[in-house]
Amino acid sequence: MGRDLLQKNEERTSLNKDLPESERNPDGRDRSTVTITGFHQDDEGHWVAELSCGHTQHLRHQPPWQSRAWVLDPAQRLEKIGQAFACGWCAQGHE
C-alpha cells in the first residue's frame, strides 16, 4: 500500500539533447526554448503570459507570496516579450 520512505529512490539519467527522445515534439512546438510571446488579461483582470509552446501562465503580483511588480507596468511587460520562460505545463509533459 504505502511506500517505504526508507527505500532508496532509483534515479534515471537525463536524456542528452542529441538523442531522438529529445527531438522537437511532433506538433512542432520546441519546448526547450519556450519564450514569452505576449500577454493578455483574464476575466478577473489578472495578467496571463502567452508562451511560444502554446501554453499560458498566470503572472500575479500578490506580495508577499509572488513579487512580480513588473507585471503591472506596460513597459516592463513589453521588455519580457521574447525572454526565456520555464513553462510548468511543458515540464510536466502536457501537450
N, C-alpha and C positions, 0 to 999 in steps of 0.2 A: 504494500500500500504506500506508505510514506517512504521517502528517500532517506537513506542513511547519510546524515550530514558529515560523518567522519570518513566516508569513502572519498578517494581522490577523483576529481573530475578528469576525464580524458580530453585533452585539448588537441584540436586538429590544426594542422599548419594552414597558413593563409595561402590563397592562390596567387601565383605570380601573374603580372599583367600580360605576359606573353603566352599564357595558356588559353586554349579555346574556351574554357569556362569563364574567362574574364572578358570575352569579347562583348561588343555592344549588344544590347538587347534586340531581339527580333523586331520589336516595334520601332527601332531606330533611335530610341532615346539613350543618350550616353550619360549614365548615372555617375560616372567617375568625375565628371566636370560639371556638376549642377551649378547654375548661376541664377541670380535674381533677374527676371525679365521685366517685371513691372509690379504694380501694387493696385489694389482696389479696396474699398471698404465693404464690410458685410452689412447685413440688415440692421445690426446693432451699432454700427459706426466704428467697429474695430478694424484696424488695418490688416490686410492679408497680402503676403508676398506671393507673386506668381513666379513659379520656378521653371527652368528650361526642361526639366524632366516631365513636366505636365502636372505635377502636384502643386498644392498651395499650402501655405503655412501662416497661421495667425501670428502676428507680431505685436503683442500687447505691451504697453508701458504701464506696469502696475507695481510701483515700489512698495515694499522692499523686495518682493518676490522676483519681479522682472524689471530691470532697469534698461529701458530702450527709449530714452528720450528722443533719439534721432527719428523714431517712427512718427512723431508728432510734427516734425519740421519738413515741409515740402522739399526744400533744397537738400537737406540731408538724406531724405528718401531717394531723391534723384541720384545722389552720389553712390548709392548702394547698387543701382542697376548695373548688371554685368559682373558684380563681385561673386566670388565663390560662396556657396551656401551648403551646409550639411543637411541634406533632406532626411528627416527621420523616417518618412514613409519608404524611401528607397533603401535605407539601411535595414529596414525590417523585411525587405523583399517584396513590397507591394508594387503592383503594376501601375 
